[in-house]
Amino acid sequence: MVEGIVTFNEWSKLDLRVGKIVKVEEIEGADKLYKLEVDLGEGNIVNLVAGLKKYYNKKDLKGKKCVVFCNLKPKIMKGIKSEGMILAAVNEDESKVVLIAPEKDIELGSRIR
């Protein structure tokens, strides 16, 4: 079941990169959200707000490699500027959420193509 066909040119506008979650913080008054600091390599640390609290504890997220949508328009969530989005697989009823991560070790900041 494929939704919304895109052209290759549209796809090529996405900047998807390998990152590593280096810090996970609670957000006051947020029962679903964490504030994450993600290292994209070469000293590039971004802040992300992610609805992962129901699926991951802080200890399991810290140090985890992930795929980050880097050129998503920033959004303020719970007073925090989120500078991208972590990609995850989600089942139909949203009872399972699993972060997308590289299969093997690769440098932070590596592009997904």
Buried (B, 14 or more C-beta within 10 A) or exposed (E): EEEEEEEEEEEEEBBBBBBBBBBBEEBEEBEEBBBBBBBBBEEEBBBBBBBBBEBBEBEEBBEBBBBBBBEBEEEEBEEBEBBBBBBBEEEEEEEEBEBBBEEEEEEBBBEBE
